[in-house]
Amino acid sequence: MHTAQAPQLVFREVTPDRWKDFARLFERRGGPSYCWCMAWRATGPEARKTDKASKKAAMSKRVRGGVPVGLLGYLGDEPMAWCSIAPRETYRPLGGPEEPSQPGAVWSLACFFIDRRLRGQGVTRQLIAAAVAHAKAQGASVVEAYPVDPDSPSYRFMGFVPTFRQVGFQEVGLAGTRRHVMRLTLD
């Protein structure tokens, strides 16, 4: 539940020209520089390199190569939020029921980061809406997410089930013991 009205953010895809903003958000105090959002993306060799610099380099390589990785949310010129939204095939298996699909048809919304100054203000809903709009504009027919229950001790960076239910996602299964697989079919 949010306690204040969130300021309206402007969302931009992470591209090579926005890499510095992405790095600034991830490296600020409290940022997710420990993972660089590589937990669900790392290939076998990348997964064996667990230091921050290797994870940052792996993410940078994807961005420089034009691989979709996600969106930044800006308040003015300052990056304040992030969500990982990309074609499901650009991730390692995220779990849950598999459906045969055309490449790029299913986009996965796998993680969020919001600067602590904006938490509790409804920014997650803005991120979800921006991610869905972005995926749809890129040709997706389904957006899939992997949230947890609000009392979950882990995977909280993937969002919470009630938030996704409130914006129209339907549960289609479980991935492991904590993560729910939820889908939104796009028109």
N, C-alpha and C positions, 0 to 999 in steps of 0.2 A: 504494500500500500504506500502511495507516495504522499508526502506531507506538504509539498509546495508545487506550484505550477512551474513546469520546466520551461526554460527559454527555448524558443524555436531554433533548432540547429539547421545548418545547411550541410548536406551530405555530398561527398565527392568520392569517386572511386580512387583507390590507391593505385597510382601509376608512377612511372619513373620520376616524373616531375614533382610528385608529392611525397617521394621517399623521405625527404628531410623532415616533413611534418609527421609522417608515420613514426620515424625514429624518435622525434622529439616527444611524442605522446608516450611511446613505449618506454623511453629512458627516464622520464620524469619520476620524481619520488612517488612511490606507490604504483608505478606502471608495471606492465607485465614483461619486462625485459628478461625475466628468468625463462620465458618460454618462446617469445617471438611468434606466438600462435603457430608453432610447428608441431605440437603434440599430435594432431591428426593428419599432418601433411608429410612428416619425415619419412623418407625412404629408409630401407634397411641400413645402408651406410651412414646416412644422416642421423638416424636414431642412435647410433653408437657414439656420436659426438655430442656430449651432453653440456658442454660449456656454452655460455651466452654468446660468445663471439661466433661460434660455429652455427648456432641457430639463427643469429642475425644475418650471417652470410648466406645461409640457405634461403631465408625469406627474401633477401635482397636479390638473389639470383632469379627467383620466381618473378618478382616485380619487374626487374630489368628485362626479363624474357617475355613480358606481356601476359603472364599467367594471371587470371583473375584471383585476387585474394580477399578483397573486402572493401569496406567503406569507412571513411573517416567522417566524423560529425564535427563541424566547426561552429564555434561561437565567435563571430567576427572572423579574425584571421587565426584564431587559436584552435588547434585540434583538441577536442575535449572528449571524444568518444570513438569507439571502434566496434565494428562487427565483422566477423569472418563470414562472407557470403561468396560462394563459388560453386562451379559445377561439381557435383558429387564425385565424379571420377578424378578430380584433382586432389582428393583426400585419400588417406588410407581407409579401409573399411570402418565405417562408423557404427556398425551393428544394426540390428533390427531386421525386419523382413525386407528381402530384396525384391525388386520388381524389374523385369527387363525394360529397358528404355533406350531411347536414342541418346547418343552422347549430347550432353548439354540440356536434356529435358528436365532433369531433377537437379536443383541447386540446393546445397546444404548450408544452413545457417548454424554454424558450429560454436561460435563463442562471442562474448561481449567483453568490452572494457569501457568503463565510464569513469572519468576523472572524479575523485572523491567529492569535489565541490558541487557536482551535479547529481550525485546519487540520491535516490529517494524522491526524485522529482518527475518521474514518468519518462525519462530519456529512453529506457529500454523499448517502450512502445514506439517511440519515434524511430529507433534503430530498426525494429522489426518492419515497420511500414516502409522505410527507405530500402531495406534489403529486399522485400517482396517486390517493390516497384522496379528496383534495379534488375533483379533476376528476370522479371517479366519482360522488361525492355531488351534483355539479352536473349530472349527466346525460350526461357524456361516455361514448363507447363505445370511444375510442382515445386514448391519450396518445402524442404524437410528440415526439422529441427530436433534437438535431442535434450530437452530440458529435464530438470529434476524437480522433485517435490521441495517445497520451501524449507523443510527441516533436514534436507540432505546434508551430510557432513562433507561431501565432495562433489565435484563437477558443477559447482554453483556458477561458474563462469559461462555455462551453457544456457543459463536462463531458467525460469521457473514455469512449471506446467500451467498454473492458473493464468499467467500472463498470456501464454500462447492460446489457451482455450478462449480467453476473452476476445482475442482478435481473429477467431475463426479456424484455428488449427484443430485437426481431429487426430486423436491418438490411434496409431495403427500397430503398436507393439512395444516391446521393451528391448533395450540394448544393454545387456548385463543386468545387474540388480537394481540400479538407481536411475539410469537414463531412460526416459520415455521417448519413443519415436513418434513424432507428430508431423502431420502433413497438411499443407494448404494447396488445394488444386486451384490453379489460376485460370481465369476465363480467357 
